[in-house]
Amino acid sequence: MAQYFIKIKESFLLSDIKDKNLLKQSPQYKKPIVDRFKEFPYDSFEISLSYEIGYLTSGPNKGKMNLSGISYQFGPKQKTKGAIIAISPKEKDVEVIIDGVFKFPVKSHHEESVQKSIFVTFGYIHYISPSPSGKYSYLLGEITSGTLKIPSKENIKKYGSCLPINENAKRLLSNYKISLFKDDLQ
């Protein structure tokens, strides 16, 4: 298994979810995001690396490029010296700052996919308990401002329904670089 490194410099605000359909399906998100944030010491985040695997051959999106993806979780164990994951409450929002170089293992059969990734999308903030119980919690919210990008109309047209369904996960990292060597990211 190869050790890869990703340099990320992003900051953004998470606000209360306003999507009525999501709130109907998951009523726990009706609680204000700052109150949900105070329930757990959120210290990690997930991103997905998306890569092209060919064209769709049937269905309503026939002819559009098909994407696949690999998700990675980053937290205190993946931080290298000087890396920051700062998640803190503001008045009505939660501020997220990710700045630094993070390491992540890549299985040999995923190396080519990581090297050819065309999108790196933000997934969510989360917390995993270090205890054997493994308590896990997501902090979902709407991204209201910051450095994450919305996919271009051209990309939405080209990849269509292959982009992630989660609204947050449709946000692309705007300032990142992936390398097999940490020294390449200085």
Residue pairs with C-beta under 8 A, 6 or more apart in sequence:
1 105
1 106
1 107
1 108
2 105
2 106
2 108
2 111
2 180
3 103
3 104
3 105
3 106
3 180
4 103
4 104
4 105
4 106
4 114
4 178
4 179
4 180
5 80
5 101
5 102
5 103
5 104
5 178
5 179
5 180
5 181
5 182
5 184
5 185
6 47
6 74
6 101
6 102
6 104
6 176
6 177
6 178
6 179
6 185
7 100
7 101
7 102
7 176
7 177
7 178
7 179
7 185
8 47
8 98
8 99
8 100
8 102
8 173
8 175
8 176
9 98
9 99
9 100
9 147
9 175
9 176
10 96
10 97
10 98
10 99
10 122
10 146
10 147
10 148
10 173
10 174
10 175
10 176
11 95
11 96
11 97
11 98
11 99
11 146
11 147
12 95
12 96
12 143
12 144
12 145
12 146
12 147
12 148
12 171
13 90
13 93
13 94
13 95
13 96
13 143
13 144
13 145
13 146
14 33
14 93
14 94
14 95
14 96
14 125
14 139
14 141
14 142
14 143
14 144
15 33
15 92
15 93
15 141
15 142
15 143
15 144
16 32
16 33
16 92
16 141
16 142
17 23
17 29
17 33
17 140
17 141
17 142
18 142
19 142
19 167
22 29
23 29
23 30
28 36
29 36
29 140
32 92
33 92
33 93
33 94
33 139
33 141
34 89
34 90
34 91
34 92
34 93
34 94
36 139
37 87
37 89
37 94
37 139
38 89
39 137
40 127
40 135
40 137
40 139
41 127
42 87
42 125
42 126
42 127
42 137
42 139
43 75
43 76
43 85
43 87
43 127
44 73
44 74
44 75
44 76
44 85
44 125
44 126
44 127
44 128
45 73
45 74
45 75
45 85
45 96
45 98
45 122
45 123
45 124
45 125
45 126
46 71
46 72
46 73
46 74
46 122
46 123
46 124
46 126
47 71
47 72
47 74
47 120
47 121
47 122
47 123
47 173
48 69
48 70
48 71
48 72
48 119
48 120
48 121
48 123
48 164
48 169
49 69
49 70
49 71
49 72
49 113
49 114
49 117
49 119
49 120
49 178
50 67
50 68
50 69
50 117
50 118
50 119
50 120
50 121
51 67
51 68
51 69
51 113
51 116
51 117
51 118
52 65
52 66
52 67
52 116
52 118
53 66
53 67
53 68
54 65
54 66
55 63
55 64
55 65
55 66
56 62
56 63
56 64
56 65
56 66
56 162
60 161
61 160
61 161
61 162
64 158
64 159
64 160
64 161
64 162
65 158
65 159
65 162
66 162
67 118
67 119
67 159
67 162
67 163
68 113
69 119
69 121
69 164
70 110
70 113
70 114
71 123
72 104
73 126
73 128
74 85
74 98
74 102
74 104
75 85
75 128
76 85
78 102
78 103
78 104
79 85
79 100
79 102
80 100
80 101
80 102
80 103
80 182
82 100
82 101
83 99
83 100
83 101
83 102
84 97
84 98
84 99
84 100
85 97
85 98
86 95
86 96
86 97
86 98
86 99
87 94
87 95
87 96
87 97
87 125
87 139
88 94
88 95
89 95
93 141
93 144
94 125
94 139
94 141
96 125
96 146
101 182
101 185
103 182
106 114
114 178
115 178
117 178
119 151
119 155
119 163
119 172
120 172
120 173
120 176
120 178
121 163
121 164
121 169
121 170
121 171
121 172
121 173
122 143
122 148
122 168
122 169
122 171
122 172
122 173
123 164
123 166
123 168
123 169
124 138
124 139
124 140
124 166
124 168
124 169
125 138
125 139
126 136
126 137
126 138
126 139
127 135
127 136
127 137
127 139
128 134
128 135
128 136
129 135
129 136
140 168
141 168
142 167
142 168
143 167
143 168
143 171
147 174
147 175
148 171
148 172
148 173
148 174
149 171
149 172
149 173
149 174
150 170
150 171
150 172
151 159
151 163
151 170
151 172
155 163
156 163
163 170
164 170
177 184
177 185
179 185
